[in-house]
Amino acid sequence: MSSNGSRRRDITVADVAKAANVSKAQAARALGNYGAVSEDVRERVLAAAEELSYRPNELARSMNTGKSNTIGVVVGDIENPHFGLATRGITDTAKKSGFNVILINTDEERAAEVDAVQVLLDKRVDGLIVAPASSTETQHLQRVQDSGRPLVLLDRAADGLQIDTVTVEMTGVAYESTRYLIEAGHRRIAFISTLKSAVPYSEGVPLDSSQIAERVNGMRRAFLGSGLTLPEDLVRLNAGDAESIRNITREVLLLPDPATAVVASDGLIALSVVEAIQELNLSIPEDVSFLMYDDFAWTRLTSPPLTVIAQPVYEMGVAAAEALIRQIEGRKPAAAAPAFTARLIRRNSVGAPRKSEQTQP
């Protein structure tokens, strides 16, 4: 049984130097691969380091070299498969270039994001990838940019900041998917999002996320283009945990003039929406049509398979990491940023509303 007293202490540069019979400065240069050192000294130091199972102090190394070979990533909700897949794209790309990744989750709280960014800066990461909780309150990101630390935004844009941003423009596909629902006969279309808002949605209420703003704008355009009015009472924000999502879903489906179709703004919301629909003993699409953002394997395995708006999430993570590493290495930016598009995949979860529930224009 081990104890703190018997625990083996970390091997230091001084230990390696003693074993190799060289000075500490010579050992440090050989281990850090910097400065002038003879080949004989280098070989002795590396042999001693291997014999002693020496592991370098990365913090000390970063202070000496100015590089930590780490990338900081800040996302809103790692439980959300969207961010999980994007993070996989980031880590796969970073690993190929010799970088490790430090990931911090913020629960879409701006204050937590500000703290996360500072923690990563204190850890001397070489650059940051941030999916900002707010597209408007971005002073902390401006400070990072002003400091010269490489920074890339993922999934959401930041107003007024000229920063490399990897995202998908959502207005067009939101318009297309809403037109699809309208053409199927739906007029009462609900949209459920986790975006936090102090007031219920209505036209003119600022939406603190570029992604959600684009999706709602696309919906509004589709309604206007069809001579209809967006049902603002069915645009529901503040969908937090699973229970609140189920409550919102039950509410919009049990109104005197209920929703006949529901759009979930991400895969995590979608699971709770489908669960609430089942709890009400309603069927998709016979009783309510359903459409969701993001395409995951399980959406093809449900009965019926779900209609989705697919985004190249993994590829976006790859592009964000490539853009950041390019900055870190001081290489010129790409001639043109990769253009990512989302697409509507029509399956079997959208049908005509019940005739008694259809509302004429």
N, C-alpha and C positions, 0 to 999 in steps of 0.2 A: 504494500500500500504506500503510494507516494505522498509526500507532503511538500509544502512550499520550501522547507529547508533542504530537501533532497532533490528538488527539481533542478534539472540541468539548466544552467544559465546560457543565455545567447552567446554565440561565438562572435567576437568583435574583430575589427581590422587589426587591432593590436595583437590579438591571439594569432592571427594569420601571419602577421609580420614576424612574430617571435619564432613560429614554426618554420618559416622560410628563411630565417636569419637575415632579414632585411629591415630597413627602417619603416616606421609606420607610414611615412609620406610615400615611400616607394610602393608599399603594399596598396595604399589607397589609389595611387595612380594606375597600378596594374589592374586592380579590381574594377576601377571606374573607367578604364580604357581611355584615359586622357593624360596629357602631359608626356614628358620624355621618360622612358624607362627601357632598359636593355632587354633583349630577348631572353637572356639567362634569368634575369630577375623576374620577368613576367611568367616564365615557365615554372619557376620555383613557387611563386606566389599562388598561381592557379592550382598547382598540385597540392599545396598546403590547404587552400580553401576547400578543395574537393575532399581531402582527407578529413578535415574537421567539420564537413557539412556546413560550411559557412553560407549564410544567407544575408544579402546586403540589406541595410537599413534604407528602405525606399524613401522615407522622408528626408533623411540626411542626403541621400543621393540627389533628390530633387532640389534641395537647397544649394548643392554644389553646381549642378548642371543647369538648373532652371527648367528641367523637364521631369515630369513624373510618369509619363507614358500611361496616363489615365484620362478618361473622358467622364465627365459628370453628366448624368441624364436625369431630368426632372419631369415627371408625368403626373397627371391628375388622379389616376386610379388604375393601379397595376392589376386589379381584379378584372377590369374591363378587357376582354380579349383583344380589342382594337389596340390598346397600348401594349399588351403582351406581345402581340405579333410585330408591332413596330420596333419594340425593344429587342426582339430577336434579330431583326434585320440590322439594328445598330451594333449589337454585340458580335454577330458573325463577321461583320465588316471590320470592326475595330480589332478583333483578334487577328485577322489576316495581316493587319498593318502593325501588329505588336503593341496594341493598346488594350488595357483593361478598362472595365466600365464600373462606375459607382452609380447605383440607381437610387433615387429618392422619390417616394410617393407623397403627394400633398393633399389628397382628398379634395382636389379642386378648390383649395383654400388659398387665397392670394397671400395672406400672412405667412402661411406655412411655406409657400413657394419662395417668398423673400428670404426666409430663414434657410431654406434648402440651398439656394444659390450662394448665400454667404458661407455656409458650411463647406460647400464644394470649393469655393475660392480659397478658404482657409486651408483646405487639404491640398492646395496647389495643383488642382487638375489642369491639364493642358488646354482644355476647352470645354464648353457646355452645349448640350442640346436640351432645349426647354420647350415643352408643350404648355404655353402660358394659360393660366386659369382665367386671366382677363386679357382682352385685346385692347383695352383702353388704359388700365392702371398698370403702366409698364415702366415706371421710373427706375426700378431696380435693374431692369434689363438695359435701360439706357446707360446706367452707371457701368455695367459690365462692358458694354460696347465702348464707352469712353475710355475705359481702362486699357483697352487694346487686347483684352482676352478674347480669343476666338469664340464665337457664339452663333448657333444656328437654331432657328425656331422650327418646331415640328407641329403639323396638323392645324395650327391656328396662326393667323397673322397678328402683328402688333401695330396699332395705329401710329403713324408718324415715325417709325423706326426703319432705317435702311439696313436691314439685316437679312442675310440669306434665310429664306423661308421655304420649307418643303410642305406643300399642302395641296389639296384638291379644291378647285372652284366648284361650289355646290349648287349655285343658283340654277344652272341649266338642268341638272339631273333632278333637282327638287321640283322644277317646273314640269319636266317630262313625267315624273312619277305621279304628280298630282293630277295632271291632265288624264293620265291613264285611269285614275280612280274616278275622276269626273265623267269620263266617257263611259265608264262602267255603270254610271247612274248615281254615284255618291255625291252628296252635297254637304253632309255632316261628317267631316273628316277631322279626327283628333290627331294632334301631334304632341308627343310626350317627351320631355327633355329633363336632364338633371340640372340644367343651367339655373343658377341661383338668381332670384329676382325679388326685390322688396315689394313689388306690386304685381297684380295680375297683368297678363299680356294684353295690350291693345296697340293699335297703330300709333307709332311715334315713341313707344316705350323703348329706350335704348337696350339692346341685347349685348351683354358683355362678352360675347364670343363671336368671332368672325364666322365660324362654321355654322352656328345656330342662326345667326342673322341671315346668312345666305340661304339656308334651308327655308326659313319662314318667308323670306322675300320671294323665293321661287314658288312657294305655295300661293302667295298672294297674287303673283303675276298670272299663275294658271287660272285662278278664280276670276280675276279681272278679265283675262282674255276670253273667258267663257261667258262673260256677262253676269258673273256671280260675285258674291261678297264672301271673303274669307270668314269662316265662323270663329271669331276671336275667342269666344268662350270655350272653345275646344283646344286652344293652344295652351298647353299646361306645362309650366316650368316647375322647378323645385322638386322634381321627382328624385328623392334622396335614396333611402334604403329600399329593400324589396317590399316591405309592408306599405310604405308610402306610394310606391309605384302601383301596387295592387289596389290601394284605395282610390287613387286617381283613375285607374282603369274602370273600376266598378262605378265610380261617379259618372264618368262620361257615357257609360253604356246604360245607365239607369235614369238618365235625365228624362223629363217629359218629352223632349225632342232629342233623342239619343244620337250618339255617334253611330254611323253605320260602317265606318272604316277607322282603323287606328294605325298610326305611323309611329314606330319606336325609333328614337334617334340613335340608339346603339344596341349592340347585342345583349348587354347586361340588362338593360331595360326590357328588351324583348322577352326574355325568359319570364320575368314577373308579369308582363302583360298577358302572355299566353296562359300563365298559371291562373290569373284572375278570370280570364275568359272561360277557362275550364271550370272554375269554381262556380260560375254563374250558370253552368250547364248550357253554355252557348257553343255553337260549332263554327269553325272557320272553313270555308267562307260563307256557309249557308246563312248564319245569323249575323256575322260581322266579318268584314274583310280586314286583312292584316298585311302590313308592309313594314320592313325594317331596314335600317342602315347597317351595312357590313354583311359579308357573306362568309359564314363559317360552316364546317362540315355538317354540324347538327341541323342546320337549316334545310338540308336536303334529305334528312332522315325522318323528319316529322311527318305526320299525316294530317293534312296534305303538306308537301314541301312548300317552303315559304318564299314568297316574292321578296327580293332583296335589292338594295342598292350596293353594289360591290365596289370597294375601293382597293387600290393596290397597296395595302398597308405595309406589308413586308418590304416592298420595293421603296416605299417612302422612307422607312427606317434606314435602308441601305444608302439611299441618296443623302439623307441627313448626315450620316456618319462620313460618307465620302467628302461632302462639302466641308465638314468640320476638319477632317484630317488634312485636306488641301490647305485650309487656312493655317493650321498648326505647323505644317511643313513649309509654309511660305511660298507655296506654288500659286500660280495665277488662277483666278476663278475660271470655271468652265465657260466656254464661249456662250452657251445658253443653258439656263437652268432646265432640268428635265420637266416636261409637262405631264402631269398626272391627271387622268380623267376617271370619273366614276361612271358606272353604267347600271342601268335598270335591268335586272334579270327576272323575267316574268315566269312564275311557276303556277301554283294552284291555290294560293291563299287569297286571291282577289276574285270576287264575283259580283254579280248585281245585288243591290240591296233588296230586301223584301219589298214587294210592291206597295204595301201599306205605309212603308217608311220613306218612299221616294218623295222628294220635294221638287216641284217644278221650278225652273228658273223664273 
